[in-house]
Amino acid sequence: MADEHAMDVVLEMDKKPGLFSEGSDTYRSFQVGLNDWQGTDWAAYLNQWLSEVGSKRNWF
């Protein structure tokens, strides 16, 4: 969702159920200014989020 000033971003990570575990979803939402998004290192941001969520849930 976006307007003339910012956009809302929603990230979702799914973990499929396994033989001995249940599936789960993790979400993160935030707002980014339309003039600010190009100055963000998105690869680093996503890598940090994946590492954070994965370490909390023993995914990695």
PDB file of N, CA, C and O in Angstrom:
ATOM      1  N   MET A   1       0.846  -1.148   0.000  1.00  0.00           N
ATOM      2  CA  MET A   1       0.000   0.000   0.000  1.00  0.00           C
ATOM      3  C   MET A   1       0.901   1.222   0.000  1.00  0.00           C
ATOM      4  O   MET A   1       1.872   1.271   0.754  1.00  0.00           O
ATOM      5  N   ALA A   2       0.602   2.187  -0.815  1.00  0.00           N
ATOM      6  CA  ALA A   2       1.434   3.392  -0.892  1.00  0.00           C
ATOM      7  C   ALA A   2       0.560   4.617  -1.084  1.00  0.00           C
ATOM      8  O   ALA A   2      -0.532   4.544  -1.648  1.00  0.00           O
ATOM      9  N   ASP A   3       1.061   5.736  -0.607  1.00  0.00           N
ATOM     10  CA  ASP A   3       0.458   7.029  -0.912  1.00  0.00           C
ATOM     11  C   ASP A   3       1.571   7.910  -1.462  1.00  0.00           C
ATOM     12  O   ASP A   3       2.616   7.388  -1.849  1.00  0.00           O
ATOM     13  N   GLU A   4       1.388   9.212  -1.510  1.00  0.00           N
ATOM     14  CA  GLU A   4       2.395  10.082  -2.106  1.00  0.00           C
ATOM     15  C   GLU A   4       3.636  10.283  -1.223  1.00  0.00           C
ATOM     16  O   GLU A   4       4.615  10.879  -1.672  1.00  0.00           O
ATOM     17  N   HIS A   5       3.608   9.793   0.030  1.00  0.00           N
ATOM     18  CA  HIS A   5       4.724  10.005   0.953  1.00  0.00           C
ATOM     19  C   HIS A   5       5.478   8.733   1.330  1.00  0.00           C
ATOM     20  O   HIS A   5       6.694   8.767   1.519  1.00  0.00           O
ATOM     21  N   ALA A   6       4.769   7.619   1.440  1.00  0.00           N
ATOM     22  CA  ALA A   6       5.397   6.391   1.950  1.00  0.00           C
ATOM     23  C   ALA A   6       4.659   5.167   1.424  1.00  0.00           C
ATOM     24  O   ALA A   6       3.568   5.253   0.859  1.00  0.00           O
ATOM     25  N   MET A   7       5.308   4.020   1.639  1.00  0.00           N
ATOM     26  CA  MET A   7       4.670   2.749   1.295  1.00  0.00           C
ATOM     27  C   MET A   7       4.779   1.815   2.493  1.00  0.00           C
ATOM     28  O   MET A   7       5.758   1.849   3.239  1.00  0.00           O
ATOM     29  N   ASP A   8       3.769   0.991   2.662  1.00  0.00           N
ATOM     30  CA  ASP A   8       3.774  -0.036   3.696  1.00  0.00           C
ATOM     31  C   ASP A   8       4.336  -1.309   3.082  1.00  0.00           C
ATOM     32  O   ASP A   8       3.941  -1.714   1.989  1.00  0.00           O
ATOM     33  N   VAL A   9       5.252  -1.927   3.792  1.00  0.00           N
ATOM     34  CA  VAL A   9       5.891  -3.155   3.323  1.00  0.00           C
ATOM     35  C   VAL A   9       5.554  -4.259   4.315  1.00  0.00           C
ATOM     36  O   VAL A   9       5.648  -4.061   5.527  1.00  0.00           O
ATOM     37  N   VAL A  10       5.162  -5.419   3.804  1.00  0.00           N
ATOM     38  CA  VAL A  10       4.872  -6.576   4.646  1.00  0.00           C
ATOM     39  C   VAL A  10       5.729  -7.735   4.150  1.00  0.00           C
ATOM     40  O   VAL A  10       5.679  -8.108   2.978  1.00  0.00           O
ATOM     41  N   LEU A  11       6.509  -8.292   5.058  1.00  0.00           N
ATOM     42  CA  LEU A  11       7.333  -9.461   4.750  1.00  0.00           C
ATOM     43  C   LEU A  11       6.740 -10.662   5.466  1.00  0.00           C
ATOM     44  O   LEU A  11       6.322 -10.555   6.619  1.00  0.00           O
ATOM     45  N   GLU A  12       6.702 -11.784   4.802  1.00  0.00           N
ATOM     46  CA  GLU A  12       6.191 -13.016   5.403  1.00  0.00           C
ATOM     47  C   GLU A  12       7.178 -14.144   5.132  1.00  0.00           C
ATOM     48  O   GLU A  12       7.690 -14.294   4.022  1.00  0.00           O
ATOM     49  N   MET A  13       7.430 -14.922   6.160  1.00  0.00           N
ATOM     50  CA  MET A  13       8.285 -16.089   6.030  1.00  0.00           C
ATOM     51  C   MET A  13       7.471 -17.304   6.462  1.00  0.00           C
ATOM     52  O   MET A  13       6.933 -17.330   7.569  1.00  0.00           O
ATOM     53  N   ASP A  14       7.379 -18.298   5.602  1.00  0.00           N
ATOM     54  CA  ASP A  14       6.647 -19.530   5.898  1.00  0.00           C
ATOM     55  C   ASP A  14       7.634 -20.645   6.216  1.00  0.00           C
ATOM     56  O   ASP A  14       8.676 -20.773   5.573  1.00  0.00           O
ATOM     57  N   LYS A  15       7.296 -21.431   7.196  1.00  0.00           N
ATOM     58  CA  LYS A  15       8.033 -22.667   7.462  1.00  0.00           C
ATOM     59  C   LYS A  15       7.034 -23.799   7.267  1.00  0.00           C
ATOM     60  O   LYS A  15       6.025 -23.884   7.966  1.00  0.00           O
ATOM     61  N   LYS A  16       7.327 -24.647   6.324  1.00  0.00           N
ATOM     62  CA  LYS A  16       6.443 -25.769   6.021  1.00  0.00           C
ATOM     63  C   LYS A  16       6.532 -26.815   7.138  1.00  0.00           C
ATOM     64  O   LYS A  16       7.597 -27.006   7.724  1.00  0.00           O
ATOM     65  N   PRO A  17       5.433 -27.479   7.429  1.00  0.00           N
ATOM     66  CA  PRO A  17       5.478 -28.522   8.459  1.00  0.00           C
ATOM     67  C   PRO A  17       6.357 -29.683   8.020  1.00  0.00           C
ATOM     68  O   PRO A  17       6.419 -30.032   6.841  1.00  0.00           O
ATOM     69  N   GLY A  18       7.024 -30.263   8.985  1.00  0.00           N
ATOM     70  CA  GLY A  18       7.870 -31.422   8.713  1.00  0.00           C
ATOM     71  C   GLY A  18       7.312 -32.651   9.394  1.00  0.00           C
ATOM     72  O   GLY A  18       6.215 -32.623   9.952  1.00  0.00           O
ATOM     73  N   LEU A  19       8.056 -33.706   9.346  1.00  0.00           N
ATOM     74  CA  LEU A  19       7.633 -34.968   9.925  1.00  0.00           C
ATOM     75  C   LEU A  19       7.419 -34.846  11.436  1.00  0.00           C
ATOM     76  O   LEU A  19       6.469 -35.403  11.985  1.00  0.00           O
ATOM     77  N   PHE A  20       8.312 -34.111  12.100  1.00  0.00           N
ATOM     78  CA  PHE A  20       8.224 -33.982  13.556  1.00  0.00           C
ATOM     79  C   PHE A  20       7.984 -32.551  14.020  1.00  0.00           C
ATOM     80  O   PHE A  20       8.165 -32.259  15.202  1.00  0.00           O
ATOM     81  N   SER A  21       7.583 -31.655  13.131  1.00  0.00           N
ATOM     82  CA  SER A  21       7.380 -30.253  13.518  1.00  0.00           C
ATOM     83  C   SER A  21       6.185 -29.665  12.791  1.00  0.00           C
ATOM     84  O   SER A  21       5.792 -30.123  11.719  1.00  0.00           O
ATOM     85  N   GLU A  22       5.628 -28.648  13.400  1.00  0.00           N
ATOM     86  CA  GLU A  22       4.512 -27.925  12.796  1.00  0.00           C
ATOM     87  C   GLU A  22       5.042 -26.800  11.926  1.00  0.00           C
ATOM     88  O   GLU A  22       6.179 -26.360  12.101  1.00  0.00           O
ATOM     89  N   GLY A  23       4.238 -26.337  11.002  1.00  0.00           N
ATOM     90  CA  GLY A  23       4.583 -25.173  10.203  1.00  0.00           C
ATOM     91  C   GLY A  23       4.344 -23.909  10.999  1.00  0.00           C
ATOM     92  O   GLY A  23       3.657 -23.928  12.020  1.00  0.00           O
ATOM     93  N   SER A  24       4.907 -22.819  10.535  1.00  0.00           N
ATOM     94  CA  SER A  24       4.693 -21.540  11.200  1.00  0.00           C
ATOM     95  C   SER A  24       4.954 -20.405  10.221  1.00  0.00           C
ATOM     96  O   SER A  24       5.682 -20.568   9.242  1.00  0.00           O
ATOM     97  N   ASP A  25       4.361 -19.271  10.491  1.00  0.00           N
ATOM     98  CA  ASP A  25       4.555 -18.072   9.691  1.00  0.00           C
ATOM     99  C   ASP A  25       5.130 -16.985  10.586  1.00  0.00           C
ATOM    100  O   ASP A  25       4.816 -16.909  11.774  1.00  0.00           O
ATOM    101  N   THR A  26       5.966 -16.157  10.007  1.00  0.00           N
ATOM    102  CA  THR A  26       6.505 -14.997  10.696  1.00  0.00           C
ATOM    103  C   THR A  26       6.284 -13.795   9.796  1.00  0.00           C
ATOM    104  O   THR A  26       6.515 -13.867   8.589  1.00  0.00           O
ATOM    105  N   TYR A  27       5.841 -12.694  10.375  1.00  0.00           N
ATOM    106  CA  TYR A  27       5.553 -11.479   9.622  1.00  0.00           C
ATOM    107  C   TYR A  27       6.344 -10.310  10.182  1.00  0.00           C
ATOM    108  O   TYR A  27       6.661 -10.266  11.371  1.00  0.00           O
ATOM    109  N   ARG A  28       6.651  -9.383   9.323  1.00  0.00           N
ATOM    110  CA  ARG A  28       7.202  -8.098   9.745  1.00  0.00           C
ATOM    111  C   ARG A  28       6.611  -7.056   8.815  1.00  0.00           C
ATOM    112  O   ARG A  28       6.573  -7.246   7.599  1.00  0.00           O
ATOM    113  N   SER A  29       6.154  -5.963   9.386  1.00  0.00           N
ATOM    114  CA  SER A  29       5.642  -4.868   8.564  1.00  0.00           C
ATOM    115  C   SER A  29       6.285  -3.567   9.018  1.00  0.00           C
ATOM    116  O   SER A  29       6.588  -3.379  10.197  1.00  0.00           O
ATOM    117  N   PHE A  30       6.484  -2.683   8.065  1.00  0.00           N
ATOM    118  CA  PHE A  30       7.088  -1.387   8.360  1.00  0.00           C
ATOM    119  C   PHE A  30       6.739  -0.424   7.240  1.00  0.00           C
ATOM    120  O   PHE A  30       6.230  -0.827   6.194  1.00  0.00           O
ATOM    121  N   GLN A  31       7.015   0.840   7.466  1.00  0.00           N
ATOM    122  CA  GLN A  31       6.725   1.867   6.482  1.00  0.00           C
ATOM    123  C   GLN A  31       8.036   2.464   5.993  1.00  0.00           C
ATOM    124  O   GLN A  31       8.953   2.699   6.781  1.00  0.00           O
ATOM    125  N   VAL A  32       8.120   2.707   4.687  1.00  0.00           N
ATOM    126  CA  VAL A  32       9.308   3.279   4.075  1.00  0.00           C
ATOM    127  C   VAL A  32       8.898   4.523   3.297  1.00  0.00           C
ATOM    128  O   VAL A  32       7.963   4.489   2.497  1.00  0.00           O
ATOM    129  N   GLY A  33       9.606   5.613   3.541  1.00  0.00           N
ATOM    130  CA  GLY A  33       9.347   6.836   2.780  1.00  0.00           C
ATOM    131  C   GLY A  33       9.725   6.657   1.323  1.00  0.00           C
ATOM    132  O   GLY A  33      10.722   6.003   1.017  1.00  0.00           O
ATOM    133  N   LEU A  34       8.945   7.227   0.427  1.00  0.00           N
ATOM    134  CA  LEU A  34       9.217   7.067  -0.996  1.00  0.00           C
ATOM    135  C   LEU A  34      10.532   7.708  -1.409  1.00  0.00           C
ATOM    136  O   LEU A  34      11.104   7.340  -2.435  1.00  0.00           O
ATOM    137  N   ASN A  35      11.018   8.660  -0.626  1.00  0.00           N
ATOM    138  CA  ASN A  35      12.311   9.268  -0.922  1.00  0.00           C
ATOM    139  C   ASN A  35      13.461   8.555  -0.222  1.00  0.00           C
ATOM    140  O   ASN A  35      14.623   8.879  -0.468  1.00  0.00           O
ATOM    141  N   ASP A  36      13.158   7.579   0.654  1.00  0.00           N
ATOM    142  CA  ASP A  36      14.181   6.925   1.461  1.00  0.00           C
ATOM    143  C   ASP A  36      14.518   5.503   1.016  1.00  0.00           C
ATOM    144  O   ASP A  36      15.572   4.989   1.390  1.00  0.00           O
ATOM    145  N   TRP A  37      13.676   4.862   0.246  1.00  0.00           N
ATOM    146  CA  TRP A  37      13.850   3.438  -0.029  1.00  0.00           C
ATOM    147  C   TRP A  37      15.127   3.135  -0.795  1.00  0.00           C
ATOM    148  O   TRP A  37      15.713   2.069  -0.604  1.00  0.00           O
ATOM    149  N   GLN A  38      15.570   4.031  -1.648  1.00  0.00           N
ATOM    150  CA  GLN A  38      16.772   3.759  -2.432  1.00  0.00           C
ATOM    151  C   GLN A  38      18.041   3.796  -1.587  1.00  0.00           C
ATOM    152  O   GLN A  38      19.056   3.218  -1.976  1.00  0.00           O
ATOM    153  N   GLY A  39      18.001   4.463  -0.446  1.00  0.00           N
ATOM    154  CA  GLY A  39      19.163   4.547   0.427  1.00  0.00           C
ATOM    155  C   GLY A  39      19.281   3.385   1.384  1.00  0.00           C
ATOM    156  O   GLY A  39      20.199   3.352   2.205  1.00  0.00           O
ATOM    157  N   THR A  40      18.369   2.425   1.297  1.00  0.00           N
ATOM    158  CA  THR A  40      18.379   1.278   2.200  1.00  0.00           C
ATOM    159  C   THR A  40      19.081   0.097   1.542  1.00  0.00           C
ATOM    160  O   THR A  40      18.845  -0.203   0.371  1.00  0.00           O
ATOM    161  N   ASP A  41      19.937  -0.563   2.295  1.00  0.00           N
ATOM    162  CA  ASP A  41      20.599  -1.780   1.817  1.00  0.00           C
ATOM    163  C   ASP A  41      19.636  -2.942   2.079  1.00  0.00           C
ATOM    164  O   ASP A  41      19.683  -3.563   3.141  1.00  0.00           O
ATOM    165  N   TRP A  42      18.770  -3.229   1.116  1.00  0.00           N
ATOM    166  CA  TRP A  42      17.714  -4.220   1.304  1.00  0.00           C
ATOM    167  C   TRP A  42      18.266  -5.627   1.480  1.00  0.00           C
ATOM    168  O   TRP A  42      17.700  -6.417   2.236  1.00  0.00           O
ATOM    169  N   ALA A  43      19.347  -5.954   0.805  1.00  0.00           N
ATOM    170  CA  ALA A  43      19.945  -7.282   0.966  1.00  0.00           C
ATOM    171  C   ALA A  43      20.413  -7.485   2.401  1.00  0.00           C
ATOM    172  O   ALA A  43      20.188  -8.547   2.980  1.00  0.00           O
ATOM    173  N   ALA A  44      21.054  -6.490   2.973  1.00  0.00           N
ATOM    174  CA  ALA A  44      21.513  -6.582   4.361  1.00  0.00           C
ATOM    175  C   ALA A  44      20.335  -6.634   5.321  1.00  0.00           C
ATOM    176  O   ALA A  44      20.360  -7.388   6.293  1.00  0.00           O
ATOM    177  N   TYR A  45      19.294  -5.833   5.055  1.00  0.00           N
ATOM    178  CA  TYR A  45      18.115  -5.825   5.915  1.00  0.00           C
ATOM    179  C   TYR A  45      17.451  -7.199   5.939  1.00  0.00           C
ATOM    180  O   TYR A  45      17.130  -7.718   7.008  1.00  0.00           O
ATOM    181  N   LEU A  46      17.245  -7.789   4.759  1.00  0.00           N
ATOM    182  CA  LEU A  46      16.604  -9.102   4.673  1.00  0.00           C
ATOM    183  C   LEU A  46      17.487 -10.193   5.272  1.00  0.00           C
ATOM    184  O   LEU A  46      16.981 -11.096   5.938  1.00  0.00           O
ATOM    185  N   ASN A  47      18.788 -10.125   5.048  1.00  0.00           N
ATOM    186  CA  ASN A  47      19.698 -11.096   5.625  1.00  0.00           C
ATOM    187  C   ASN A  47      19.651 -11.047   7.150  1.00  0.00           C
ATOM    188  O   ASN A  47      19.640 -12.089   7.806  1.00  0.00           O
ATOM    189  N   GLN A  48      19.624  -9.855   7.708  1.00  0.00           N
ATOM    190  CA  GLN A  48      19.559  -9.689   9.163  1.00  0.00           C
ATOM    191  C   GLN A  48      18.253 -10.254   9.704  1.00  0.00           C
ATOM    192  O   GLN A  48      18.251 -10.939  10.727  1.00  0.00           O
ATOM    193  N   TRP A  49      17.136  -9.973   9.024  1.00  0.00           N
ATOM    194  CA  TRP A  49      15.839 -10.458   9.484  1.00  0.00           C
ATOM    195  C   TRP A  49      15.772 -11.985   9.409  1.00  0.00           C
ATOM    196  O   TRP A  49      15.303 -12.633  10.344  1.00  0.00           O
ATOM    197  N   LEU A  50      16.238 -12.554   8.303  1.00  0.00           N
ATOM    198  CA  LEU A  50      16.244 -14.008   8.173  1.00  0.00           C
ATOM    199  C   LEU A  50      17.106 -14.664   9.249  1.00  0.00           C
ATOM    200  O   LEU A  50      16.719 -15.685   9.818  1.00  0.00           O
ATOM    201  N   SER A  51      18.250 -14.094   9.522  1.00  0.00           N
ATOM    202  CA  SER A  51      19.130 -14.635  10.569  1.00  0.00           C
ATOM    203  C   SER A  51      18.482 -14.532  11.937  1.00  0.00           C
ATOM    204  O   SER A  51      18.553 -15.467  12.735  1.00  0.00           O
ATOM    205  N   GLU A  52      17.850 -13.394  12.209  1.00  0.00           N
ATOM    206  CA  GLU A  52      17.180 -13.180  13.499  1.00  0.00           C
ATOM    207  C   GLU A  52      16.049 -14.175  13.716  1.00  0.00           C
ATOM    208  O   GLU A  52      15.977 -14.820  14.762  1.00  0.00           O
ATOM    209  N   VAL A  53      15.175 -14.300  12.740  1.00  0.00           N
ATOM    210  CA  VAL A  53      14.030 -15.205  12.862  1.00  0.00           C
ATOM    211  C   VAL A  53      14.504 -16.662  12.886  1.00  0.00           C
ATOM    212  O   VAL A  53      14.032 -17.462  13.694  1.00  0.00           O
ATOM    213  N   GLY A  54      15.429 -16.993  12.006  1.00  0.00           N
ATOM    214  CA  GLY A  54      15.907 -18.365  11.945  1.00  0.00           C
ATOM    215  C   GLY A  54      16.601 -18.820  13.202  1.00  0.00           C
ATOM    216  O   GLY A  54      16.441 -19.969  13.613  1.00  0.00           O
ATOM    217  N   SER A  55      17.371 -17.946  13.826  1.00  0.00           N
ATOM    218  CA  SER A  55      18.066 -18.340  15.050  1.00  0.00           C
ATOM    219  C   SER A  55      17.101 -18.502  16.218  1.00  0.00           C
ATOM    220  O   SER A  55      17.321 -19.358  17.075  1.00  0.00           O
ATOM    221  N   LYS A  56      16.046 -17.711  16.275  1.00  0.00           N
ATOM    222  CA  LYS A  56      15.053 -17.825  17.342  1.00  0.00           C
ATOM    223  C   LYS A  56      14.274 -19.131  17.243  1.00  0.00           C
ATOM    224  O   LYS A  56      13.838 -19.680  18.255  1.00  0.00           O
ATOM    225  N   ARG A  57      14.102 -19.620  16.030  1.00  0.00           N
ATOM    226  CA  ARG A  57      13.268 -20.803  15.808  1.00  0.00           C
ATOM    227  C   ARG A  57      14.071 -22.047  15.471  1.00  0.00           C
ATOM    228  O   ARG A  57      13.496 -23.076  15.116  1.00  0.00           O
ATOM    229  N   ASN A  58      15.381 -21.969  15.575  1.00  0.00           N
ATOM    230  CA  ASN A  58      16.252 -23.105  15.237  1.00  0.00           C
ATOM    231  C   ASN A  58      16.034 -23.591  13.808  1.00  0.00           C
ATOM    232  O   ASN A  58      16.038 -24.797  13.561  1.00  0.00           O
ATOM    233  N   TRP A  59      15.846 -22.683  12.878  1.00  0.00           N
ATOM    234  CA  TRP A  59      15.655 -23.047  11.485  1.00  0.00           C
ATOM    235  C   TRP A  59      16.986 -23.267  10.784  1.00  0.00           C
ATOM    236  O   TRP A  59      17.066 -24.011   9.807  1.00  0.00           O
ATOM    237  N   PHE A  60      18.030 -22.617  11.287  1.00  0.00           N
ATOM    238  CA  PHE A  60      19.342 -22.704  10.616  1.00  0.00           C
ATOM    239  C   PHE A  60      20.313 -23.385  11.535  1.00  0.00           C
ATOM    240  O   PHE A  60      21.477 -23.567  11.179  1.00  0.00           O
TER     241      PHE A  60
END
